[in-house]
Amino acid sequence: MFKKLALLAAAAGMLVVPLAGTASAQTAPRQPVKAEQVAPGKPGSVVRYTVTNGHRDYAGTSVSPRTALGCSVINIGQPGNIYYGGEYAGQVEQEYNTCNGQAFAHWQWAGGFQNSHPGAWVDVNIISYYGGQIGYGGAYTYTKDVPTGAVDIHSANPDAWHAQAIVNGCGSWAKGTEHWYGGQDWDGPHSGGC
């Protein structure tokens, strides 16, 4: 009975317990939050995943980075804006979960852009110039908010991260503040687009 409860809690992201005789008991390193893939390529779909050591991690259920009791998700630094054909398309920002030490990128479409450019696509990443995991996300304008898979901030050394996004693969990436988790912003936000 305990093993079933522990497995259910672990699947819900509430508890991580290595169980004797399982793969998790044999491999002790922390695993990244898994993300979801919902019908990629279809209008209204959202694609999220985390890459660890070159492997994409998907999950079959919806994952929200805003989890657990007493924890919060905070914005880190300033967002980067994208302009597409001179029109404001939206912004990308880095967010941090104070409970599990993981960061992710969050994109939000500008409402006017959503209406005037149905079917536009955004690619969103949280990355570090110093290695580590990479969190990916992407969605059409039919979805207002687009998060990435979460990354363990300590998977990069030094642990400095930034969020970035690009619309329809056009022009340059918008980048949010590059934040070093030792307590300092290393670079400000940069607008992107074409």
C-alpha positions as CSV (number, residue, x, y, z in Angstrom):
1,M,0.0,0.0,0.0
2,F,2.8,2.4,0.9
3,K,4.6,1.7,-2.3
4,K,1.4,2.6,-4.3
5,L,0.9,5.8,-2.4
6,A,4.5,6.8,-2.9
7,L,4.3,6.1,-6.6
8,L,1.1,8.1,-6.9
9,A,2.6,11.0,-5.0
10,A,5.8,10.9,-7.0
11,A,3.8,10.9,-10.3
12,A,1.9,13.9,-9.0
13,G,5.2,15.7,-8.3
14,M,4.5,15.9,-4.6
15,L,7.2,13.5,-3.4
16,V,10.3,11.9,-4.7
17,V,11.1,8.6,-2.9
18,P,13.6,6.2,-4.2
19,L,11.9,2.8,-3.8
20,A,14.0,-0.3,-3.3
21,G,14.4,-2.4,-6.4
22,T,13.3,0.4,-8.7
23,A,15.3,2.4,-11.3
24,S,15.0,5.5,-9.1
25,A,16.6,3.8,-6.2
26,Q,19.5,2.8,-8.4
27,T,20.0,6.2,-10.0
28,A,20.2,8.8,-7.3
29,P,20.7,12.1,-9.3
30,R,17.8,14.5,-9.3
31,Q,15.8,14.3,-12.5
32,P,14.4,17.4,-14.3
33,V,10.7,18.1,-14.1
34,K,9.2,16.3,-17.0
35,A,7.0,18.3,-19.3
36,E,4.1,17.7,-21.7
37,Q,3.6,17.3,-25.3
38,V,0.1,17.9,-26.5
39,A,-0.6,17.3,-30.2
40,P,2.4,19.2,-31.6
41,G,1.7,21.0,-34.8
42,K,-2.0,21.4,-34.3
43,P,-3.6,24.8,-33.6
44,G,-4.0,25.4,-29.9
45,S,-1.3,22.8,-29.0
46,V,1.5,23.5,-26.6
47,V,4.8,21.6,-26.7
48,R,7.0,21.5,-23.6
49,Y,10.0,19.3,-22.7
50,T,13.3,19.3,-20.9
51,V,16.6,18.1,-22.4
52,T,19.1,16.3,-20.2
53,N,22.2,14.9,-21.7
54,G,20.7,15.1,-25.1
55,H,17.5,13.3,-24.3
56,R,14.1,14.8,-24.6
57,D,11.9,14.1,-21.5
58,Y,8.1,14.2,-22.1
59,A,5.3,13.3,-19.7
60,G,1.8,12.0,-20.4
61,T,0.1,14.5,-18.0
62,S,0.0,18.2,-17.7
63,V,2.7,19.7,-15.6
64,S,2.5,23.1,-13.9
65,P,5.6,24.7,-12.5
66,R,3.4,26.4,-10.0
67,T,3.3,23.6,-7.5
68,A,3.5,22.6,-3.8
69,L,2.2,24.2,-0.7
70,G,4.2,27.1,0.7
71,C,6.2,27.5,-2.5
72,S,6.0,30.3,-5.0
73,V,7.1,31.1,-8.5
74,I,8.9,34.4,-8.9
75,N,9.9,36.4,-11.9
76,I,13.6,36.8,-12.4
77,G,15.0,40.0,-13.9
78,Q,13.2,41.8,-16.8
79,P,11.5,40.3,-19.8
80,G,12.7,40.5,-23.4
81,N,10.2,41.8,-26.0
82,I,9.7,40.7,-29.6
83,Y,8.6,42.9,-32.4
84,Y,7.4,41.2,-35.6
85,G,7.1,43.4,-38.6
86,G,7.2,46.4,-36.2
87,E,4.3,45.1,-34.2
88,Y,4.7,44.1,-30.5
89,A,4.3,40.3,-30.4
90,G,4.9,39.5,-26.7
91,Q,7.5,38.9,-24.1
92,V,9.6,36.2,-22.6
93,E,10.7,36.1,-19.0
94,Q,12.6,33.7,-16.6
95,E,10.7,32.3,-13.6
96,Y,12.0,30.5,-10.6
97,N,10.3,27.9,-8.3
98,T,11.5,28.8,-4.8
99,C,10.7,25.3,-3.5
100,N,12.4,23.0,-6.0
101,G,15.3,25.2,-7.3
102,Q,14.1,24.9,-10.9
103,A,13.7,27.7,-13.4
104,F,11.7,27.9,-16.6
105,A,10.9,30.4,-19.3
106,H,7.5,31.8,-19.8
107,W,6.2,33.5,-23.0
108,Q,3.1,35.5,-23.2
109,W,1.5,36.6,-26.5
110,A,0.3,40.2,-26.9
111,G,-3.5,40.1,-27.3
112,G,-3.5,42.3,-30.4
113,F,-0.8,40.2,-32.0
114,Q,-2.8,37.0,-31.3
115,N,-5.7,38.5,-33.1
116,S,-3.8,39.9,-36.1
117,H,-1.5,36.9,-36.7
118,P,-3.5,33.7,-36.1
119,G,-1.3,30.7,-36.6
120,A,2.0,32.4,-35.7
121,W,4.4,30.1,-33.7
122,V,6.8,30.9,-30.9
123,D,9.8,28.9,-29.8
124,V,10.8,29.5,-26.2
125,N,13.9,28.3,-24.3
126,I,15.5,28.6,-20.9
127,I,19.3,28.1,-21.5
128,S,22.7,28.8,-19.9
129,Y,25.8,29.7,-21.8
130,Y,27.6,27.4,-19.3
131,G,26.0,24.0,-20.2
132,G,23.4,22.1,-18.2
133,Q,19.9,21.2,-19.2
134,I,17.8,23.1,-21.7
135,G,14.1,23.7,-21.3
136,Y,12.0,24.0,-24.5
137,G,8.5,25.2,-25.2
138,G,6.5,26.3,-28.2
139,A,2.9,27.1,-29.3
140,Y,0.7,28.9,-31.8
141,T,-1.0,32.2,-31.1
142,Y,-4.1,30.2,-30.0
143,T,-2.4,29.6,-26.6
144,K,-1.9,32.8,-24.6
145,D,0.9,31.5,-22.2
146,V,3.7,29.2,-23.2
147,P,6.0,27.8,-20.5
148,T,9.1,25.6,-21.1
149,G,10.1,22.5,-19.3
150,A,11.9,23.3,-16.0
151,V,15.6,23.0,-15.5
152,D,17.7,22.4,-12.4
153,I,19.6,25.7,-12.0
154,H,22.6,23.9,-10.7
155,S,23.0,21.8,-13.8
156,A,25.1,24.7,-15.3
157,N,28.3,25.9,-13.8
158,P,28.2,28.8,-13.1
159,D,24.4,28.7,-12.6
160,A,23.5,31.7,-14.8
161,W,20.4,31.4,-17.0
162,H,18.2,33.4,-19.4
163,A,14.9,33.0,-21.1
164,Q,14.7,33.5,-24.9
165,A,12.0,33.4,-27.6
166,I,11.7,33.8,-31.4
167,V,8.5,34.2,-33.4
168,N,8.1,32.1,-36.7
169,G,11.9,31.6,-36.7
170,C,12.3,35.1,-38.0
171,G,15.1,37.5,-37.1
172,S,16.8,37.6,-33.7
173,W,15.9,36.0,-30.3
174,A,14.4,38.2,-27.6
175,K,16.2,37.5,-24.3
176,G,15.2,38.2,-20.8
177,T,17.8,39.2,-18.1
178,E,20.7,36.7,-17.7
179,H,20.6,35.9,-14.0
180,W,23.3,34.3,-12.0
181,Y,21.8,32.4,-9.1
182,G,24.7,33.5,-6.9
183,G,22.8,36.7,-6.5
184,Q,23.4,39.0,-9.5
185,D,22.1,39.9,-13.0
186,W,24.9,39.5,-15.5
187,D,23.1,41.0,-18.6
188,G,20.0,43.0,-19.2
189,P,17.1,42.1,-21.4
190,H,17.4,42.3,-25.2
191,S,14.5,42.8,-27.7
192,G,14.3,40.6,-30.8
193,G,12.3,40.1,-33.9
194,C,12.3,40.9,-37.6
